[in-house]
């Protein structure tokens, strides 16, 4: 009887462990597919942005020609109107933060999100600091870093998000820093992740695990801390360029 009881316990333990493994595996697969889909979205958006730049450049050339002709003909009103068109925000080139088109799109998108949410958004990316990072890993790193930062900073008075990326040529390492104001202290899940404060009954915070997984591709390290007095959250990622 005792042996049978032990055997039943072992079988139950093995079954429970297998179920937990399968749940974690399925969650990782779903997260990976979502990351790949997001990377493809940003890639296509980057292509669209590049095509838009070319189109805007051509249109501006035409408008400059028209403006010159109107000056020669004395049509001052036409010249003034064309100049106004050329100063429109839609006719201005998008901000370029670095040499990686996909990362420019991600940062540009979050700049608009921060503008709508009244969050001050600062970016400083140094030359060559992210050129060796793949498109998928850039999406995983910066997409999740900024998504978490916006969620934490939203609703804070004088909210801010500061993104800094430096590169050490001697050690061939990239240091990514994202600091943001927070309304409430972060909640940790005890397994290296954060728990979102969204009231939808679901456990969030898988973003940090995705960041950690991407960092592992570059022998990287991920760390973060919360400053209670300053009410800010600081996440840091250290990557090594082995190329």
C-alpha positions as CSV (number, residue, x, y, z in Angstrom):
1,X,0.0,0.0,0.0
2,X,2.8,2.4,0.9
3,X,4.6,1.6,-2.4
4,X,1.4,2.1,-4.4
5,X,0.9,5.5,-2.6
6,X,4.5,6.5,-3.5
7,X,4.0,5.5,-7.1
8,X,0.8,7.4,-7.3
9,X,2.5,10.5,-5.9
10,X,5.4,10.2,-8.4
11,X,3.0,9.8,-11.3
12,X,0.9,12.8,-10.1
13,X,4.1,14.9,-9.7
14,X,5.4,13.9,-13.1
15,X,2.1,14.8,-14.7
16,X,1.9,18.2,-13.0
17,X,5.5,19.0,-14.0
18,X,4.8,18.0,-17.6
19,X,1.7,20.3,-17.6
20,X,3.6,23.2,-16.2
21,X,6.4,22.6,-18.8
22,X,3.8,22.5,-21.7
23,X,2.1,25.7,-20.5
24,X,5.5,27.6,-20.3
25,X,6.5,26.2,-23.7
26,X,3.2,27.3,-25.3
27,X,3.6,30.8,-23.7
28,X,7.1,31.1,-25.1
29,X,6.0,30.0,-28.6
30,X,3.1,32.5,-28.6
31,X,5.5,35.3,-27.4
32,X,8.0,34.4,-30.1
33,X,5.4,34.5,-32.8
34,X,4.1,37.8,-31.5
35,X,7.7,39.2,-31.5
36,X,8.3,38.0,-35.1
37,X,5.0,39.5,-36.3
38,X,5.9,42.8,-34.6
39,X,9.4,42.8,-36.2
40,X,7.8,42.2,-39.6
41,X,5.4,45.1,-39.0
42,X,8.2,47.5,-38.1
43,X,10.2,46.3,-41.2
44,X,7.3,47.1,-43.5
45,X,6.7,50.4,-41.8
46,X,10.4,51.3,-42.2
47,X,10.1,50.6,-45.9
48,X,7.0,52.7,-46.2
49,X,8.8,55.5,-44.3
50,X,11.7,55.4,-46.7
51,X,9.4,55.5,-49.7
52,X,7.6,58.5,-48.1
53,X,11.0,60.3,-47.7
54,X,11.7,59.8,-51.5
55,X,8.2,61.1,-52.4
56,X,8.5,64.1,-50.1
57,X,11.9,64.9,-51.6
58,X,10.5,64.9,-55.1
59,X,7.5,66.9,-54.2
60,X,9.7,69.5,-52.5
61,X,11.8,69.8,-55.6
62,X,8.7,70.5,-57.7
63,X,7.4,73.0,-55.3
64,X,10.8,74.8,-55.3
65,X,10.7,75.0,-59.1
66,X,7.1,76.4,-58.9
67,X,8.2,78.9,-56.3
68,X,11.1,80.1,-58.6
69,X,8.8,80.5,-61.6
70,X,6.2,82.4,-59.6
71,X,8.9,84.8,-58.4
72,X,10.0,85.5,-62.0
73,X,6.4,86.1,-63.0
74,X,5.7,88.4,-60.1
75,X,3.0,86.1,-58.7
76,X,3.7,86.9,-55.1
77,X,0.6,85.2,-53.8
78,X,1.5,81.9,-55.5
79,X,5.0,82.1,-54.1
80,X,3.7,82.8,-50.6
81,X,1.2,79.9,-50.9
82,X,3.9,77.5,-52.1
83,X,6.2,78.5,-49.2
84,X,3.4,77.8,-46.7
85,X,2.9,74.4,-48.2
86,X,6.6,73.6,-47.9
87,X,6.5,74.6,-44.2
88,X,3.7,72.2,-43.4
89,X,4.7,69.5,-40.8
90,X,3.5,66.8,-43.3
91,X,6.2,68.0,-45.8
92,X,9.0,67.8,-43.3
93,X,11.3,64.7,-43.1
94,X,10.8,62.4,-40.1
95,X,13.3,62.5,-37.3
96,X,16.3,60.2,-37.6
97,X,17.7,58.9,-34.4
98,X,20.2,56.4,-35.7
99,X,21.3,54.4,-38.8
100,X,18.8,51.6,-38.2
101,X,15.6,52.2,-40.1
102,X,13.5,49.8,-38.0
103,X,14.6,51.4,-34.7
104,X,13.9,54.9,-36.2
105,X,10.3,53.7,-36.9
106,X,9.9,52.3,-33.4
107,X,11.2,55.4,-31.7
108,X,9.2,57.7,-34.0
109,X,6.1,55.7,-33.2
110,X,6.6,56.1,-29.4
111,X,7.5,59.7,-29.8
112,X,4.0,60.2,-31.2
113,X,2.5,58.1,-28.4
114,X,4.3,60.1,-25.7
115,X,3.2,63.4,-27.3
116,X,-0.4,62.3,-27.1
117,X,0.0,61.3,-23.5
118,X,2.0,64.4,-22.5
119,X,5.1,62.5,-21.8
120,X,8.5,64.2,-22.4
121,X,10.5,61.9,-24.7
122,X,14.2,62.1,-25.0
123,X,16.5,60.0,-27.2
124,X,20.3,59.9,-27.5
125,X,21.7,57.1,-29.6
126,X,25.5,57.2,-30.3
127,X,27.0,56.1,-33.6
128,X,27.6,52.4,-34.2
129,X,25.9,51.4,-31.0
130,X,23.1,49.3,-32.5
131,X,24.3,48.5,-36.0
132,X,25.1,44.9,-35.2
133,X,21.8,44.1,-33.6
134,X,19.3,42.2,-35.7
135,X,15.9,43.6,-36.6
136,X,14.1,41.0,-34.5
137,X,16.2,41.8,-31.4
138,X,15.9,45.5,-31.9
139,X,12.1,45.1,-31.9
140,X,12.2,42.8,-28.8
141,X,14.5,45.1,-26.9
142,X,13.2,48.6,-27.7
143,X,9.6,47.6,-28.3
144,X,9.2,46.1,-24.9
145,X,11.4,48.7,-23.1
146,X,9.3,51.5,-24.4
147,X,6.0,49.8,-24.0
148,X,6.7,49.2,-20.3
149,X,8.0,52.8,-19.9
150,X,4.9,54.4,-21.5
151,X,2.6,52.2,-19.4
152,X,4.4,53.3,-16.2
153,X,4.7,57.0,-17.0
154,X,1.2,57.6,-18.3
155,X,-0.8,59.8,-16.0
156,X,2.3,61.1,-14.0
157,X,2.6,64.9,-13.7
158,X,5.6,66.1,-15.8
159,X,6.1,62.6,-17.0
160,X,9.3,61.7,-18.9
161,X,11.1,58.9,-20.7
162,X,14.8,59.1,-21.4
163,X,16.5,56.7,-23.8
164,X,20.3,56.6,-24.0
165,X,22.4,54.2,-26.0
166,X,26.2,54.4,-25.7
167,X,28.9,52.2,-27.3
168,X,32.3,51.4,-25.9
169,X,34.7,50.7,-28.8
170,X,37.4,49.2,-26.6
171,X,35.1,46.6,-25.0
172,X,32.8,46.4,-28.0
173,X,29.8,46.7,-25.7
174,X,26.5,48.6,-26.0
175,X,24.8,50.1,-23.0
176,X,21.1,50.7,-23.3
177,X,19.4,52.8,-20.6
178,X,15.7,53.6,-20.3
179,X,14.6,55.8,-17.4
180,X,11.0,56.8,-16.8
181,X,8.8,58.4,-14.2
182,X,6.3,56.2,-12.5
183,X,3.0,56.8,-10.8
184,X,3.1,53.6,-8.6
185,X,6.0,51.4,-7.5
186,X,6.6,48.4,-9.8
187,X,5.3,45.0,-8.8
188,X,7.5,42.0,-9.4
189,X,6.3,38.4,-10.0
190,X,9.2,36.7,-8.3
191,X,10.5,35.2,-11.5
192,X,12.4,38.1,-13.0
193,X,9.3,39.7,-14.5
194,X,7.0,42.6,-13.8
195,X,3.3,42.5,-13.1
196,X,1.2,45.0,-15.1
197,X,-1.4,47.1,-13.3
198,X,-3.9,46.7,-16.1
199,X,-7.3,45.7,-14.8
200,X,-8.0,42.9,-17.3
201,X,-7.4,40.0,-15.0
202,X,-4.3,38.8,-16.9
203,X,-0.7,38.4,-15.8
204,X,1.5,40.7,-17.9
205,X,5.2,41.5,-17.6
206,X,6.5,39.0,-20.1
207,X,8.2,41.9,-21.8
208,X,11.2,41.8,-19.5
209,X,11.6,38.1,-20.3
210,X,11.6,38.9,-24.0
211,X,14.2,41.6,-23.4
212,X,16.3,39.1,-21.4
213,X,16.0,36.5,-24.2
214,X,17.1,39.0,-26.8
215,X,20.0,40.1,-24.6
216,X,21.2,36.5,-24.3
217,X,22.0,36.5,-28.1
218,X,24.7,39.1,-27.3
219,X,26.0,37.6,-24.0
220,X,24.1,40.5,-22.4
221,X,22.9,41.4,-19.0
222,X,19.6,43.0,-17.9
223,X,19.2,45.0,-14.7
224,X,16.7,47.4,-13.3
225,X,15.9,49.3,-10.1
226,X,13.3,51.6,-8.7
227,X,14.1,54.9,-7.1
228,X,11.5,55.5,-4.4
229,X,12.4,59.1,-3.6
230,X,12.6,60.2,-7.3
231,X,9.7,58.0,-8.3
232,X,11.5,56.7,-11.4
233,X,12.2,53.3,-12.8
234,X,15.5,52.6,-14.5
235,X,16.2,49.6,-16.8
236,X,19.6,48.9,-18.2
237,X,20.8,46.4,-20.9
238,X,24.4,45.6,-21.6
239,X,25.2,43.8,-24.9
240,X,28.5,42.6,-26.5
241,X,29.3,42.9,-30.1
242,X,31.0,39.7,-31.2
243,X,31.1,40.5,-34.9
